[in-house]
């Protein structure tokens, strides 16, 4: 299925959308099952904090988005914009004014009713200058947010933003109470179908159905996320019945379990990139020749084989299911002789670099990178740190040389137009293209601009994109209704069912 940003063409030009409740997950057909069944899911990344208003990380997004926290609109598995805390909305013909009808009868998990004041305060906080919201960068076009009556909120943009509704489905759009005594770092207080059960750090996090949820009740009795890093342990947990679903497995595990009739193996689309990030603001990464050389020194096809073959070579920040996909695999062909020539030309024949990486990734990847770069005279020291340390040092303070991280947000391509992002990539042409894409009147116009961005950053070697991992889910034969596409950043669990 070809992917797009949310289908904004449907909502431009003053079109009114009728309200309906957000739909549960629809990845597989739901069999007859028990609504009291607890669904146990093995995932890889654990959040470092539960505060969605200040904390980044795919592990947090995977648990919270659409499950615990909601915005005025939601996002389906097929990337369609859905009514959520807004029952409907209108967009002015110039695309600058969004008028939302806020749903009545919504209650926060602490029992207080949600009001338009909560909506206004939440959006003002995430769009304010200096906001610490992890998705604040997506709210730069917001000029004002105001309530015009008890059920209407008007957002005015300073410039057209074709992706604005999708931005409201991220943490920048989540609605939280104006006043609350809940410590959001260790507890939750959203409006979603689930509330936090218990978080046993390093082991599990459970969600329980919220009895006063405004929409359709979950089809299960709750969900428990199990943070199991080791593949063998995860496979054993599935076989023993400790977990019902392995959300993302290696090729070896999929092959091992795929031959067993008790399990189903399902492949889904993925919009993610294992990215080798260069700090473009510091030497030697301010030299395109060095960046290009490092890309050409790494054999991506061999790396994919090393990790089990369950990935695609991409060459830039798009995947084939993106509407703006371009094939850039030829932008930095594997050629270690050419890499050595580029390094010599740049005066960097004896280069020593530090690769800072979170301990959530398989060391086989970083060891492969270090070995490949050693072949062209680059000595790499691997600095493995806790994910929270990576967020502080690399993502926030930009104190690094080389880093590696899996990006899962389809909008990541637009961050090459943001010189303040952790890559420190400051390219005027990229910034212009991203701005033009955001201000596009149609998805087709936007996609053309994004294709140009993808080609530009590949030619400039702004980063290296090592591979795009493919999503494979293994579940028990009695489990259904689980999402299969893009589960790293949109994993709604309310439609999952299982027999007890």
N, C-alpha and C positions, 0 to 999 in steps of 0.2 A: 504494500500500500504506500503510495507516495505521500510523504509527510509535508505539511505546511506549518507555518506559524498558525495560530488559531484562525478560523475562517472569517477574517475581518471583513471580507468583501460583502458578507451578508449583513453587516451592521453599519456600514457607512451610508451617509446620505439620508439621515432622518428616518431610517426604517425602525419600526417598533416591533420588539419581540415580545410575544405573549409569555407569561410566566408559567413555569412548571417546575416541579421538584427536580433536583439533580438526580441523575440515574445512577444506580449502583454499577459496579464493575460488570463488564459483559464479555470477558475474554473467552469463556467457555460456557457451555450450556449447564444450567443448574439442575441436578437430579433431585429427586425427593430426598430430603435429609432432615436432620434435626436442627431447629432454630436455636437450640441451646448448646450446640456443639462448639467447643473452643477450637479455634484454628491455630495450630502451631506452625510458625514460619521461620525457617533459617534464613537470615540475611547476613551480609558481610560486615557492613560498617555500622558502628554504634555511635550515636550522637555524643558530642562532648558536653552539651547542655541542652535543655529543653526549651530555652528561650528563643522562640522563632523571631522575635523582634530585634535580636542582636547577634544571632549565631548562624554561621554558614555551615554547609556540609550536606552531602547527599544523604547521609544516614538520618539526619533530622528531617529533611524534606520527605524522604520515603515513608516515614512513619506519620508525619503530621498533616501533609497536604491533602485536604479533602476528607481526612479521617477525623482529625481533632480540631483543626482550624479551617475556617472558610472565609472567602471574600465576598464581595457583591456578586461576583460571577465565578463559575467553576470551569474546569477543563475536563472533557471526556477523554477516554483512552485514545480516541481518534482525533484528538486535538480540536474538538468543536467547543465553542464557548457555550456554557450552560447557565441559566439563571441559578442563583444560589441565594445569598442574603438579599439580593434585589430580585423582585418578581418580574420586572421588565425594565427597559431603558430605552431612551431615545438619543440619537446623535444628530447634532445640527448639520446642515448641509456643508458647512465649511470644515466639519470634523473637529471643531475646537470645543464644543460644549456637550458634555455627557450628562443627561438627566436620568437619575435612577429612582425607581420606586422601591423603597426599602420594605422588605417583608415584615409584617406584623406577627406577633406571637412567638418571636425567637427569644430563647433564654440561654444565657451563658451557663457554663457548667457549675458555677458557684450559686446558681439560682436567681441571679439578678436578670431582669429583662434587658434585652438589647434595644438601644434607642438610636436615633439618627445622630445624637451627640457622640455616641461611641464610634460610629462610622466616620464622622468628620474628624474626630480626634485621632483615630488610627491612621487615616490617610494623610492628615496634616503632619503627623509625626514621621511617617516613612518618607514623605517628600520634602521634608524640611532640609535646609542647608546644614550640612554636618551630621545628617542622620546616620545612626549606626546600624540601621536595618540592612541586612545582607543584600537585599534587592533594591536598595534606594537608588542605585544607578539607573534603574528602569523607570524612575519617576521624575526624571529631569524636566519633562515637558509640563508638569502640573504647575499651574499658576495660582489656582485657588480652589478650595473645597468649602462648600457651605450648605447648610440645611435651609431650605426655603419653607418647609412646614414639617409636621411630625412624621411624614413618611417620604419626603423627597430630599435627595442630596444631589447637588449640582457640582460637577467637577469641570473647571475651565482650564484648557491647555493653552500654553503660550505659542505652541506650534502643533501642526497635525502630527499624530503619532499612531500609525496604523497598528502597532502592537500594544496599544494601551490596555485594551480589555484583557489580553493575555497577561500583561504585567499584574493586573489585579488578582490573578489566580496564584501569584507567588506570595512570599512572605510580606512583600510590600503592600499587598492588598488585604491581608488578614485583619479581621476586626477583633479587637480586644477591648475589654472594659476601660472606660476613662479612669475609673478608680477601682482598685482591687487590692486586697491584702495578700493575694496569692503570689508566691515567689515563682516566677515563670521559669527560672533556671532549673528547678527540681520538681515543679508541678505544672499543670496546664489549666487554662481557663478559656477555652474556645467555645464555638457554637456547633461543632461537628457532631456526627453520629456516635462518636466514641469519646470517652473521657479516660484520663490516665488511670490505670489500675495500680500497678506497682513497677518501679524501676529498680532492678537489682543490677547495679553497675557491673559491667564486665560479663554479665550472664544473660539476663532477659529483661524485656520491657513488655508489660501487658496493657491492653486497651479493653475497656468494658463499655458495653452499649449505654448510651445516655438516654435515660427513660423519658426525658422531656424534649427530645430532639424534634424539631419542627417538621422534618421531612419523613421519608420512608425509613422505618426501623431496619437495622442491619438484619441480614438473613442468618446470622450466626450469633452465638452467645458470647463472643469476645475473641480477641486475637492475642497471641503471645509471640513476640519476636525473640528468636534465639540467636545470640551473637556467637556464631561458631566459625572460626577462621579456617580451621583445618578441614580439607576436603574429605579425608578418610573418616574423621569424626562425624562430619555432617552426613555422609552416606550411612554410617552406622546408626545415627539418630533417626534417619528415615526408615531404615529397615526395622528398627526396634519399635517404631510407632511413637517415639518421643516427639518427632515433628511430622507434619503433614505435607509440607511444601519446602523444597529447596529453591529459593529464589535466586537463580544464577549459580551455575555449576561449571566445572571444567569439562573439557571434552572427554577426559578419561572417566569422570564420574557419570556423565551422561551415557557413555557407551556401556559402562558397567551396569547401570541400573536400567537401561533401555531394554535389555533382553529379559527383564523380569515382568511377567504379566501383572504383577501387583502394582506396577508403577506406570505412569504416563510421562512421556518426555515431550515437551512442547517448545518450539522455537518461536521467538518473537522478534519484532523490529527493535533496533536500538539506535538511539541518537547519542552516542557517546564516543569520546576520543581519549585514548591514553596519550597525553600530551607531554612532550619534553619541552619544558619552558625555559627560555633564555631570559636573563635579566638584561633587556636591551639597552638599559641606561648605563651599564658599566662595561669597561673594557674586559675582555676583547669582544664582547657581544654587541658593541656598537659598530662593529665591522661586519657587513653582510657576508663577506668572504668567509669569515670564521663560522658564522651560523650555517652557511651553505655547506661548508666542509664537514661539519659535525653531522649534518643530515646525510650527506653522501657516504659517510664512513660506516653507517649502521645499515645492515642488511635486514630490511623489514620482513621480507618473506621468511628468512631463517628465524627471525624473532617470533613470528607467528607460529612457525612449526614448533619452536621451543616451548611455547605456552600451550601447545596442544592443538593448534590449527583452527580454533574457534573464533576467528577474527578476520576482518577485512583490512587490506592495505588501502589507505585513503589519499595521502599526499597533501591534504589540506583539511580545513575545518568544515567539511560537509560529508554526508553519507548518501548513498544512492537513493534513499527514500526522501531526502530533502527536495523540495520543489526547486531549489536554487543549486542543485548539485552540479559540480563540474568534476571531471576526471583530471586530477592533478598529480597522479602517481608518477608522472614523468618529470616533475619539477625538481626532483633531487634524486636521480637514479643512483643506485648503489655502485660506487666506484671509488675504492680507497686510494687508487693512484691519483685521481682527480682531487680527492680530498687533501692529500698531501701537498699537491701543487698549490691549492688555494691557501693552505696554512702557510706555506713558504712565501707565497706572494704577499700575505698579510703580516709576515715577520713573526709568526707564531708556531715555529717548528717544535719547540719544547714547552708545551703548554701543560699547566697543572690546574685542575678545576675541582671544585667540590659540588657533588650532586646531593642536594638535600631532599629527602623523601620521607613521607610518613610510613610508619611501620605497618600500615594496613595492606601494603602491596607485597606480592610474592618477590622475594629477593632474587629470584632467577631472572627477572626483568632487568633490574639495575646491574646485576653482575654481568649480564649479556652486554648491556650498553658500555660498561666500563671496559670489557674485554675488546669490544669492537673499536672503541676510541683509542685504546692502547696500541692497536695495530697501525694507527696513523700518528703516533707520537704524543697522544694526549693522555696524561696521567690523571685518572679520576679517583678522588676520594669519596666514598659513599658515606654520607652522614644520615643515619636512620634515626628519626625522632618520633615522638608521640604525635598523633594527629593534631592535638590541641597546640602543641609547640609549632607544628608546621603552619597552622592557621595564624599564629601570632608572628612568627619570624618571617615566613615567606609571603603569605597572602596579605597580611596586614602591614607589616613593616617593610616588606620588599627587601629583606636582608638576605640575599642569596646570590649564587651565580647560575647554577643549573638546578632544575627541579623537575619532578615528574608527578603528575596527578591525573586522575580520570575526570574529565569534564562531561557532565551529563545533561546540561541545559541546552536545548536547541538554539537558544539566543546567544550562545557563547561567541558565535562569529561576530556579533555586533560589538563585543568588548575590544576587538582590535581597533575600534574607533575611539576608545577611551584611554588616553595616555596615562591616566591615574590608576588603571588596573594593574595587577601585580606584575605583569610582563614588562611594564614601563615602555610599551611600544608606542612611539610618538611619530605617526606618519600622517601628514596633512591630507594626502590623497585618500587614505583609508578613512580618516575622520569625515571627509566630505561625502564619500560614498555611503557610509553608515548613516549620516544625517539625511541624505537624500532617500535612502531606503526607508528610514523611519517616517519621513514626511510624504511617502508615496500615497497616491490616491487609490491605487489598485494593488492587489497582491502580485500581479504580473510585473508591474513596474518595480515593486520592491524586490522581487526575486531576481530581476535583471541586475539590480544594484548589488545584491548580495553575492551573485555569481562573480561580479567584478571584484568584490572584496576577497572572496575565496581565492581567486587567481592572483590577486595582488600580494596577499600575505604568503602565498606559496612561493611566488617568484622572489619575494624579499626574504624568505626563510625567517619570518617573524617568530616562529616556533618550529618544533618538529612534531608531527603527528604520527606516533609510532604504529598505531593500529586502532581500528574500531571494533571493540569486543561485541560478539553476538550474544543475544539473550537466550538462554536455555533454562527452562524451569522443569523440575522433576517433582511430581506430586503423586500421592496415593491414588489408586484407581477410583475411590469413592469421593474424591475432592473435585469440585467444579466451581465455575464462576470467578476464577482468578484471572486478573489481568495478565497479558502476555507481552504487551508492547510498552517500551519506555518505562519499565518498572523502577528504574533507578531514581526517577524524579516524579513519578505519578502512579503511585501504587495504592489505589483505593481498594479497601478490603471488605467493604460492607456487603458485597454480593457474593462472597465466597461461602460455599456450603460444604458440609461433610456429614457423613453418617456417624453417629456416636458409637 
